Amino acid sequence: MVLSFMTTSRGLASYVAEATRGLISLTERPEGIYVTFPIVLPGGQDAVLRVSQLEVGFRVTDFASGFAIADLAGTAETYLRLLRAEAAAKGFTVSGHEVMANAVSADQLPAALAGLSSLVHAALVQAVGTQPETKKSAKSLIDTLERAFGPGRVARHQNHIGASNHVWDFAATVLLDDRLIVSELATRNINSVAAVSLKMSDVKALDNAPGRLVMVKDKNEMGDLLVLLSQHAQVVDEQTDPEALRRAFG
């Protein structure tokens, strides 16, 4: 019975080894080897770490890739705060915008790779999973709407039912004499753009669709994501002239 069990175990190990061989990919460059994991981060990118040789041992780092994703989502400060707290508890170091493990031995390398990738993923999920609008951006949206249409016509965080009968929460609404405008904030992050586009497309499909406005920090920085938003709403940036808004929705 023991011999049979060992034979079955070895067979299983070979199957699992074959199945998992292609899950992690390696890319060698002058600065080190980039390890790509089968983990999708909140920004839609694969989790990637870099391993470089030191005089003693190895350095494993996310080369600030996690910070870049959080920054696009408008949650960089939250991400760094979460990262520092968890990194210290797990033996990693945060330097500037990157998190790393230094002087890692060959035996410690697998644990460092697994631990660091999990750490970055968890911090991003928590940070980007929070409301993407920053206080500054939310204030800019409200201020712009109030200057354009008057403070008494602007309400924060109002619900509106879309064509699907789903109830959506919008960052702000404007009630004019003859129409309603729903407004939202979006960041230069695919998840943010997808969420806002879904909201706007649903209310756009209504028979008596409200006006739709999306504010971004800078339209010039949005790239092709601006096209996605523009299909469903009027897109403006934080420096928009209130008079231009009145003309657009007048």
C-alpha positions in Angstrom: 0.0 0.0 0.0 2.8 2.4 0.8 4.5 1.7 -2.5 1.3 2.3 -4.4 0.7 5.6 -2.6 4.2 6.9 -3.4 3.9 6.0 -7.1 0.5 7.8 -7.3 2.0 10.9 -5.6 4.9 11.0 -8.0 2.5 10.8 -10.9 0.4 13.6 -9.6 3.5 15.7 -9.0 4.5 15.3 -12.7 1.1 16.3 -13.9 1.0 19.4 -11.7 4.5 20.4 -12.7 3.6 20.2 -16.4 0.4 22.2 -15.8 2.1 25.0 -13.9 5.3 25.3 -16.0 4.0 28.1 -18.1 2.2 30.1 -15.5 5.2 32.2 -14.6 7.3 33.8 -17.3 10.8 35.3 -17.1 12.2 38.1 -19.1 16.0 38.8 -18.8 17.2 42.4 -19.2 20.4 44.2 -18.2 19.0 45.5 -14.9 17.7 42.1 -13.9 15.2 39.3 -14.5 11.5 40.3 -14.6 9.2 37.6 -13.2 5.5 37.8 -14.4 3.0 36.1 -12.2 -0.5 34.8 -13.1 -2.0 37.5 -10.9 -4.1 40.3 -12.5 -3.7 43.6 -10.5 -6.6 46.1 -10.2 -5.3 48.2 -13.1 -5.6 45.2 -15.4 -1.9 44.5 -15.6 -0.1 41.3 -14.6 1.9 41.3 -11.4 5.6 41.7 -12.3 8.7 41.7 -10.0 12.3 42.3 -10.8 15.2 40.2 -9.4 18.7 41.6 -9.5 22.1 40.3 -8.3 23.8 42.0 -5.3 27.3 41.5 -4.0 25.6 39.3 -1.4 22.4 37.7 -2.4 19.6 39.1 -4.5 17.2 42.1 -4.5 13.5 41.5 -5.3 11.5 44.6 -6.1 8.2 45.7 -7.7 10.2 48.6 -9.2 7.4 51.0 -8.2 4.9 49.3 -10.6 2.3 49.0 -7.8 2.6 52.7 -7.1 2.1 53.6 -10.8 -1.2 51.7 -10.9 -2.4 53.3 -7.6 -1.3 56.7 -8.9 -3.4 56.3 -12.1 -6.4 55.4 -9.9 -5.9 58.4 -7.7 -5.1 56.4 -4.6 -1.3 56.6 -4.4 -1.2 58.0 -0.9 -3.6 55.3 0.4 -1.6 52.6 -1.4 1.7 53.7 0.1 0.2 53.9 3.6 -1.1 50.4 3.4 2.1 49.1 1.8 4.3 50.6 4.5 2.2 49.1 7.3 2.2 45.6 5.8 5.8 45.6 4.5 7.2 46.4 7.9 5.3 43.5 9.5 6.4 41.0 6.8 10.1 42.0 6.6 10.0 44.0 3.4 11.3 47.5 2.9 9.6 50.5 1.2 12.0 52.9 -0.4 10.4 55.9 -2.2 7.6 54.4 -4.2 8.9 50.8 -4.5 8.8 47.9 -2.1 11.7 45.4 -2.0 13.6 42.6 -0.2 17.4 43.0 -0.1 20.2 40.4 0.5 17.8 37.5 -0.3 19.6 34.2 -0.4 18.9 31.6 -3.1 16.9 29.5 -0.6 14.8 32.6 0.4 14.1 33.6 -3.2 10.9 31.6 -3.7 9.3 33.0 -0.5 10.4 36.5 -1.3 8.8 36.4 -4.7 5.6 34.9 -3.4 5.4 37.3 -0.4 6.2 40.5 -2.3 3.7 39.8 -5.2 1.0 39.0 -2.6 1.8 42.2 -0.7 1.6 44.5 -3.7 -1.6 42.8 -4.9 -3.3 43.1 -1.5 -2.3 46.8 -1.0 -3.6 47.6 -4.5 -6.9 45.8 -4.0 -7.5 47.7 -0.8 -6.4 51.1 -2.2 -7.9 51.0 -5.6 -11.0 49.3 -4.2 -11.8 52.5 -2.2 -13.7 55.3 -3.8 -11.5 56.5 -6.6 -12.4 60.2 -6.3 -10.0 62.2 -4.2 -11.3 65.0 -1.9 -9.6 67.5 -4.2 -11.2 66.1 -7.3 -14.6 65.9 -5.7 -14.4 69.4 -4.5 -13.3 70.6 -8.0 -16.4 68.9 -9.5 -18.8 70.4 -7.0 -17.2 73.9 -7.3 -17.3 73.8 -11.1 -21.0 72.7 -11.2 -22.0 75.3 -8.6 -20.2 78.1 -10.5 -21.9 77.0 -13.7 -25.4 76.3 -12.6 -25.7 77.8 -9.1 -25.3 76.2 -5.6 -29.0 75.5 -5.1 -29.2 73.3 -8.2 -26.3 70.9 -7.2 -26.7 67.9 -5.0 -24.0 65.4 -3.9 -24.2 61.6 -4.2 -27.7 61.2 -5.7 -29.2 57.9 -7.0 -30.6 57.6 -10.4 -32.2 54.5 -12.0 -30.8 53.3 -15.4 -32.5 51.5 -18.3 -31.6 48.2 -16.7 -33.5 49.2 -13.5 -30.2 49.3 -11.6 -29.9 52.1 -9.1 -26.7 54.1 -9.7 -25.0 56.4 -7.2 -23.6 59.5 -8.9 -21.0 61.9 -7.5 -23.3 64.9 -8.1 -26.5 65.8 -10.0 -27.7 69.1 -11.3 -31.4 69.9 -11.5 -32.2 72.5 -14.1 -35.6 73.8 -15.0 -36.2 71.3 -17.8 -33.6 68.6 -17.3 -31.4 66.6 -15.0 -27.6 66.3 -15.3 -25.8 63.3 -13.7 -22.1 63.7 -13.1 -19.2 61.5 -12.2 -15.4 61.5 -11.7 -13.0 59.2 -13.6 -9.3 58.6 -13.3 -6.7 57.4 -15.8 -7.4 53.9 -14.8 -9.2 51.2 -16.9 -11.3 50.1 -13.9 -12.4 53.6 -13.1 -13.3 54.4 -16.8 -15.1 51.0 -17.1 -17.2 51.7 -14.0 -18.1 55.2 -15.0 -18.8 54.2 -18.6 -21.2 51.5 -17.4 -23.2 54.0 -15.3 -23.4 56.5 -18.1 -24.3 54.0 -20.8 -27.2 52.7 -18.7 -28.7 56.1 -18.0 -28.1 57.1 -21.6 -30.3 54.2 -22.7 -33.3 55.7 -20.9 -36.1 57.2 -23.1 -35.8 60.5 -21.3 -32.1 60.3 -20.7 -30.5 62.9 -18.4 -27.5 65.0 -19.4 -24.3 63.2 -18.6 -21.0 64.8 -17.4 -17.7 63.2 -16.5 -14.8 65.1 -15.0 -11.2 64.0 -15.3 -8.1 65.7 -14.0 -6.7 66.4 -17.5 -8.2 65.2 -20.7 -4.8 65.3 -22.5 -3.6 62.6 -20.1 -6.5 60.2 -20.7 -5.2 58.8 -24.0 -7.6 56.4 -25.7 -9.6 56.0 -22.5 -11.1 59.5 -23.3 -12.8 58.0 -26.4 -14.5 55.4 -24.2 -15.9 58.0 -21.8 -16.9 60.3 -24.6 -19.1 57.7 -26.1 -21.5 58.0 -23.2 -21.0 61.5 -21.7 -19.6 65.0 -22.1 -16.0 64.8 -20.7 -14.4 67.9 -19.1 -11.3 68.4 -17.0 -10.8 70.2 -13.7 -9.9 73.4 -15.4 -13.1 73.7 -17.5 -14.7 77.1 -17.7 -18.1 77.1 -16.1 -19.4 79.1 -19.0 -18.5 76.3 -21.3 -20.6 73.9 -19.2 -23.6 76.2 -19.4 -23.4 76.3 -23.1 -22.9 72.5 -23.4 -26.0 71.8 -21.3 -28.0 74.9 -22.0 
